[in-house]
Amino acid sequence: MMAVDRVLDAAQRAHIQAWAAERGFDAAYVDASIDSVFENQHFVTDPPRFNSRLAAEAFVREAAVVASCDGEFHPQEREWLLGAAKVNGIDAQAVLQVIEESPHGAGSSQV
């Protein structure tokens, strides 16, 4: 997601770090992974395809939260989320609902 608009603000970084820490990831590993996304010109920015619809839906929900951490939804982030829905067989309206329900999705001029 962060590779889509090429911007990762401090709130988005903190959210990713907290999410990873809750799941036992080493903080230095997480920081290095985040930084490598921006340094690696070959990093794939296409939305991932999941084997499990449940995993895909959870991923899209969390990606919407991360995208909104900076206080707005950028058009590229919205399109990326809709692309993630499409490749995973999730209804676009369901994704738009997730965006609307995210902390900064409702009423955002970027949605």
N, CA, C and O of each residue as an XYZ file, in Angstrom:
444
protein
N       0.808     -1.183      0.000
C       0.000      0.000      0.000
C       0.852      1.247      0.000
O       0.641      2.158     -0.800
N       1.836      1.283      0.919
C       2.652      2.486      1.026
C       3.465      2.725     -0.235
O       3.865      3.855     -0.520
N       3.705      1.681     -0.976
C       4.478      1.847     -2.204
C       3.648      2.480     -3.311
O       4.198      2.960     -4.302
N       2.348      2.485     -3.153
C       1.474      3.011     -4.192
C       1.619      4.523     -4.316
O       1.834      5.036     -5.414
N       1.502      5.241     -3.200
C       1.630      6.697     -3.281
C       3.040      7.173     -2.935
O       3.318      8.372     -2.947
N       3.931      6.220     -2.625
C       5.334      6.502     -2.332
C       5.497      7.434     -1.128
O       6.502      8.134     -1.010
N       4.508      7.437     -0.246
C       4.555      8.267      0.950
C       4.163      7.400      2.145
O       3.150      6.701      2.122
N       4.977      7.461      3.173
C       4.650      6.790      4.419
C       4.864      7.803      5.525
O       5.998      8.093      5.908
N       3.791      8.327      6.023
C       3.919      9.350      7.048
C       4.176      8.694      8.407
O       4.047      7.478      8.548
N       4.538      9.497      9.395
C       4.930      8.978     10.707
C       3.811      8.159     11.350
O       4.085      7.141     11.986
N       2.563      8.583     11.195
C       1.442      7.840     11.780
C       1.282      6.474     11.106
O       0.995      5.483     11.777
N       1.464      6.420      9.798
C       1.360      5.143      9.090
C       2.486      4.204      9.531
O       2.252      3.021      9.779
N       3.708      4.738      9.628
C       4.849      3.927     10.084
C       4.576      3.398     11.483
O       4.788      2.214     11.748
N       4.112      4.255     12.378
C       3.842      3.842     13.756
C       2.770      2.753     13.806
O       2.879      1.812     14.592
N       1.741      2.877     12.974
C       0.686      1.864     12.947
C       1.248      0.516     12.497
O       0.955     -0.517     13.100
N       2.042      0.529     11.456
C       2.642     -0.716     10.962
C       3.551     -1.318     12.019
O       3.526     -2.528     12.243
N       4.356     -0.484     12.673
C       5.254     -0.973     13.717
C       4.473     -1.583     14.887
O       4.855     -2.633     15.403
N       3.398     -0.940     15.303
C       2.592     -1.461     16.409
C       1.930     -2.782     16.017
O       1.913     -3.730     16.802
N       1.388     -2.842     14.802
C       0.760     -4.071     14.307
C       1.767     -5.209     14.313
O       1.462     -6.314     14.761
N       2.961     -4.939     13.818
C       4.007     -5.970     13.750
C       4.475     -6.386     15.144
O       4.704     -7.569     15.392
N       4.615     -5.429     16.047
C       5.047     -5.739     17.412
C       4.041     -6.647     18.115
O       4.429     -7.563     18.839
N       2.741     -6.393     17.901
C       1.691     -7.228     18.494
C       1.794     -8.672     18.025
O       1.340     -9.589     18.709
N       2.386     -8.865     16.867
C       2.501    -10.199     16.290
C       3.899    -10.783     16.453
O       4.217    -11.817     15.866
N       4.742    -10.114     17.260
C       6.044    -10.668     17.608
C       7.182    -10.373     16.652
O       8.250    -10.971     16.777
N       6.990     -9.461     15.692
C       8.068     -9.122     14.768
C       9.086     -8.228     15.465
O       8.723     -7.366     16.265
N      10.340     -8.434     15.160
C      11.420     -7.608     15.682
C      11.335     -6.207     15.080
O      11.162     -6.059     13.870
N      11.455     -5.177     15.925
C      11.304     -3.787     15.475
C      12.323     -3.412     14.404
O      11.982     -2.732     13.436
N      13.570     -3.848     14.569
C      14.598     -3.517     13.578
C      14.282     -4.157     12.230
O      14.493     -3.547     11.183
N      13.775     -5.392     12.260
C      13.386     -6.071     11.026
C      12.256     -5.317     10.324
O      12.271     -5.151      9.104
N      11.283     -4.866     11.105
C      10.149     -4.139     10.544
C      10.617     -2.833      9.915
O      10.219     -2.509      8.797
N      11.456     -2.083     10.618
C      11.981     -0.831     10.071
C      12.757     -1.068      8.778
O      12.585     -0.336      7.803
N      13.606     -2.084      8.772
C      14.388     -2.393      7.569
C      13.472     -2.796      6.420
O      13.712     -2.429      5.269
N      12.429     -3.546      6.732
C      11.481     -3.968      5.691
C      10.738     -2.781      5.104
O      10.581     -2.678      3.887
N      10.283     -1.891      5.963
C       9.584     -0.695      5.495
C      10.498      0.125      4.594
O      10.104      0.529      3.500
N      11.716      0.369      5.059
C      12.653      1.183      4.292
C      13.006      0.540      2.954
O      13.204      1.237      1.959
N      13.083     -0.785      2.932
C      13.483     -1.466      1.696
C      12.438     -1.319      0.593
O      12.773     -1.386     -0.590
N      11.188     -1.121      0.967
C      10.135     -0.940     -0.036
C      10.456      0.264     -0.918
O      10.291      0.214     -2.137
N      10.914      1.336     -0.294
C      11.195      2.556     -1.044
C      12.526      2.492     -1.789
O      12.713      3.189     -2.786
N      13.437      1.670     -1.317
C      14.756      1.563     -1.943
C      14.778      0.570     -3.098
O      15.633      0.679     -3.977
N      13.877     -0.378     -3.120
C      13.886     -1.459     -4.100
C      13.025     -1.094     -5.307
O      11.796     -1.079     -5.232
N      13.692     -0.801     -6.416
C      12.950     -0.428     -7.619
C      12.154     -1.586     -8.199
O      11.277     -1.368     -9.036
N      12.439     -2.813     -7.773
C      11.741     -3.984     -8.285
C      10.598     -4.437     -7.377
O       9.966     -5.463     -7.628
N      10.342     -3.668     -6.329
C       9.269     -4.039     -5.402
C       7.936     -4.032     -6.144
O       7.572     -3.049     -6.791
N       7.228     -5.130     -6.039
C       5.948     -5.280     -6.729
C       4.879     -4.491     -5.974
O       4.697     -4.668     -4.770
N       4.183     -3.627     -6.692
C       3.139     -2.817     -6.062
C       1.731     -3.315     -6.380
O       0.747     -2.725     -5.932
N       1.632     -4.387     -7.144
C       0.326     -4.958     -7.438
C      -0.274     -5.540     -6.159
O       0.454     -6.080     -5.325
N      -1.583     -5.437     -6.000
C      -2.218     -6.014     -4.811
C      -1.996     -7.528     -4.765
O      -2.035     -8.194     -5.800
N      -1.763     -8.071     -3.566
C      -1.549     -9.519     -3.450
C      -2.841    -10.302     -3.609
O      -3.927     -9.814     -3.294
N      -2.702    -11.519     -4.100
C      -3.835    -12.439     -4.212
C      -3.696    -13.464     -3.098
O      -2.641    -14.077     -2.939
N      -4.758    -13.649     -2.331
C      -4.742    -14.566     -1.197
C      -5.461    -15.857     -1.538
O      -6.361    -15.872     -2.378
N      -5.064    -16.946     -0.884
C      -5.734    -18.232     -1.052
C      -7.012    -18.302     -0.228
O      -7.888    -19.128     -0.487
N      -7.106    -17.431      0.758
C      -8.251    -17.424      1.655
C      -8.989    -16.094      1.545
O      -8.389    -15.026      1.660
N     -10.273    -16.173      1.324
C     -11.085    -14.939      1.258
C     -11.055    -14.213      2.595
O     -11.008    -12.984      2.637
N     -11.083    -14.976      3.693
C     -11.033    -14.384      5.021
C      -9.746    -13.570      5.199
O      -9.775    -12.452      5.714
N      -8.622    -14.141      4.770
C      -7.337    -13.432      4.868
C      -7.352    -12.181      3.989
O      -6.852    -11.130      4.391
N      -7.923    -12.296      2.800
C      -7.990    -11.151      1.888
C      -8.821    -10.029      2.488
O      -8.434     -8.861      2.430
N      -9.954    -10.380      3.058
C     -10.821     -9.368      3.664
C     -10.134     -8.691      4.856
O     -10.230     -7.475      5.022
N      -9.446     -9.479      5.681
C      -8.718     -8.911      6.820
C      -7.605     -7.987      6.332
O      -7.374     -6.920      6.901
N      -6.924     -8.409      5.277
C      -5.845     -7.589      4.707
C      -6.386     -6.260      4.194
O      -5.804     -5.209      4.463
N      -7.481     -6.295      3.465
C      -8.062     -5.066      2.916
C      -8.499     -4.130      4.039
O      -8.297     -2.918      3.956
N      -9.096     -4.691      5.084
C      -9.500     -3.854      6.229
C      -8.281     -3.174      6.858
O      -8.300     -1.970      7.112
N      -7.236     -3.941      7.105
C      -6.035     -3.377      7.733
C      -5.346     -2.386      6.799
O      -4.845     -1.358      7.254
N      -5.315     -2.675      5.523
C      -4.703     -1.748      4.558
C      -5.462     -0.419      4.538
O      -4.850      0.640      4.395
N      -6.785     -0.468      4.679
C      -7.576      0.766      4.720
C      -7.233      1.582      5.956
O      -7.155      2.809      5.886
N      -7.028      0.921      7.077
C      -6.656      1.626      8.302
C      -5.290      2.283      8.130
O      -5.111      3.450      8.480
N      -4.324      1.534      7.591
C      -2.981      2.092      7.373
C      -3.056      3.273      6.412
O      -2.430      4.307      6.646
N      -3.813      3.123      5.343
C      -3.917      4.200      4.354
C      -4.503      5.461      4.956
O      -4.145      6.569      4.555
N      -5.400      5.301      5.913
C      -6.064      6.468      6.487
C      -5.324      7.075      7.675
O      -5.731      8.121      8.180
N      -4.256      6.446      8.126
C      -3.523      6.939      9.299
C      -2.986      8.349      9.118
O      -2.794      9.068     10.099
N      -2.743      8.752      7.890
C      -2.203     10.096      7.662
C      -3.311     11.144      7.558
O      -3.038     12.309      7.271
N      -4.553     10.735      7.791
C      -5.651     11.676      7.821
C      -6.406     11.836      6.521
O      -7.353     12.619      6.449
N      -6.006     11.109      5.491
C      -6.728     11.198      4.224
C      -6.489      9.952      3.383
O      -5.498      9.241      3.551
N      -7.417      9.713      2.483
C      -7.250      8.646      1.501
C      -6.812      9.291      0.199
O      -7.520     10.127     -0.361
N      -5.649      8.899     -0.274
C      -5.175      9.397     -1.554
C      -5.869      8.592     -2.655
O      -6.176      7.417     -2.456
N      -6.116      9.201     -3.799
C      -6.789      8.472     -4.885
C      -6.070      7.173     -5.263
O      -6.719      6.176     -5.582
N      -4.737      7.181     -5.229
C      -3.995      5.961     -5.571
C      -4.255      4.859     -4.551
O      -4.330      3.683     -4.907
N      -4.390      5.238     -3.286
C      -4.660      4.245     -2.249
C      -6.053      3.642     -2.438
O      -6.237      2.432     -2.298
N      -7.012      4.475     -2.749
C      -8.378      4.000     -2.985
C      -8.401      3.026     -4.159
O      -9.005      1.958     -4.065
N      -7.751      3.385     -5.256
C      -7.717      2.510     -6.436
C      -6.998      1.203     -6.136
O      -7.393      0.145     -6.625
N      -5.935      1.276     -5.327
C      -5.186      0.067     -4.970
C      -6.070     -0.871     -4.157
O      -6.086     -2.079     -4.392
N      -6.806     -0.308     -3.198
C      -7.719     -1.133     -2.402
C      -8.790     -1.780     -3.273
O      -9.123     -2.950     -3.085
N      -9.327     -1.030     -4.217
C     -10.319     -1.600     -5.132
C      -9.689     -2.685     -6.004
O     -10.341     -3.679     -6.324
N      -8.429     -2.498     -6.388
C      -7.709     -3.532     -7.138
C      -7.498     -4.783     -6.303
O      -7.618     -5.900     -6.806
N      -7.180     -4.595     -5.016
C      -7.016     -5.736     -4.111
C      -8.322     -6.513     -4.000
O      -8.322     -7.743     -3.951
N      -9.427     -5.789     -3.960
C     -10.731     -6.446     -3.911
C     -10.965     -7.265     -5.172
O     -11.394     -8.417     -5.109
N     -10.681     -6.667     -6.298
C     -10.946     -7.343     -7.575
C     -10.165     -8.645     -7.703
O     -10.737     -9.675     -8.057
N      -8.854     -8.612     -7.417
C      -8.055     -9.831     -7.591
C      -8.391    -10.903     -6.560
O      -8.019    -12.065     -6.724
N      -9.096    -10.512     -5.497
C      -9.450    -11.469     -4.454
C     -10.934    -11.796     -4.417
O     -11.404    -12.451     -3.486
N     -11.682    -11.340     -5.434
C     -13.096    -11.675     -5.520
C     -13.958    -11.036     -4.445
O     -14.994    -11.580     -4.061
N     -13.521     -9.871     -3.959
C     -14.292     -9.152     -2.944
C     -15.081     -8.067     -3.657
O     -14.550     -7.366     -4.519
N     -16.344     -7.931     -3.296
C     -17.214     -6.936     -3.902
C     -16.668     -5.529     -3.661
O     -16.311     -5.188     -2.533
N     -16.602     -4.720     -4.701
C     -16.086     -3.354     -4.603
C     -16.877     -2.537     -3.597
O     -16.303     -1.709     -2.890
N     -18.186     -2.756     -3.520
C     -19.004     -2.015     -2.566
C     -18.587     -2.322     -1.129
O     -18.643     -1.449     -0.263
N     -18.172     -3.554     -0.881
C     -17.700     -3.925      0.456
C     -16.427     -3.161      0.797
O     -16.238     -2.737      1.937
N     -15.556     -2.985     -0.192
C     -14.324     -2.236      0.037
C     -14.619     -0.769      0.262
O     -14.024     -0.140      1.136
N     -15.527     -0.222     -0.515
C     -15.902      1.175     -0.316
C     -16.489      1.378      1.081
O     -16.291      2.425      1.697
N     -17.207      0.377      1.574
C     -17.741      0.438      2.934
C     -16.604      0.428      3.960
O     -16.650      1.165      4.945
N     -15.591     -0.400      3.731
C     -14.422     -0.449      4.616
C     -13.733      0.902      4.637
O     -13.342      1.388      5.698
N     -13.581      1.509      3.471
C     -12.950      2.833      3.388
C     -13.786      3.844      4.164
O     -13.248      4.652      4.921
N     -15.085      3.797      3.975
C     -15.977      4.732      4.649
C     -15.899      4.577      6.172
O     -15.991      5.560      6.907
N     -15.727      3.335      6.638
C     -15.691      3.063      8.070
C     -14.320      3.253      8.692
O     -14.194      3.246      9.916
N     -13.290      3.421      7.873
C     -11.944      3.601      8.415
C     -11.869      4.945      9.139
O     -12.706      5.817      8.906
N     -10.880      5.121     10.011
C     -10.831      6.328     10.840
C     -10.937      7.652     10.080
O     -11.537      8.599     10.587
N     -10.375      7.735      8.895
C     -10.415      8.996      8.156
C     -11.095      8.855      6.806
O     -10.951      9.716      5.938
N     -11.831      7.775      6.630
C     -12.492      7.565      5.342
C     -13.766      8.334      5.174
O     -14.041      8.839      4.086
N     -14.542      8.437      6.201
C     -15.847      9.097      6.103
C     -15.685     10.585      5.870
O     -15.039     11.293      6.642
N     -16.277     11.029      4.807
C     -16.275     12.456      4.527
C     -14.962     12.999      4.010
O     -14.840     14.207      3.808
N     -13.988     12.158      3.792
C     -12.707     12.647      3.276
C     -12.866     13.122      1.848
O     -13.572     12.499      1.055
N     -12.226     14.199      1.525
C     -12.312     14.699      0.160
C     -11.542     13.815     -0.801
O     -11.681     13.953     -2.016
N     -10.746     12.922     -0.281
C      -9.929     12.055     -1.118
C     -10.632     10.764     -1.483
O     -10.162     10.047     -2.367
N     -11.748     10.437     -0.830
C     -12.433      9.173     -1.096
C     -13.288      9.290     -2.324
O     -13.947      8.325     -2.712
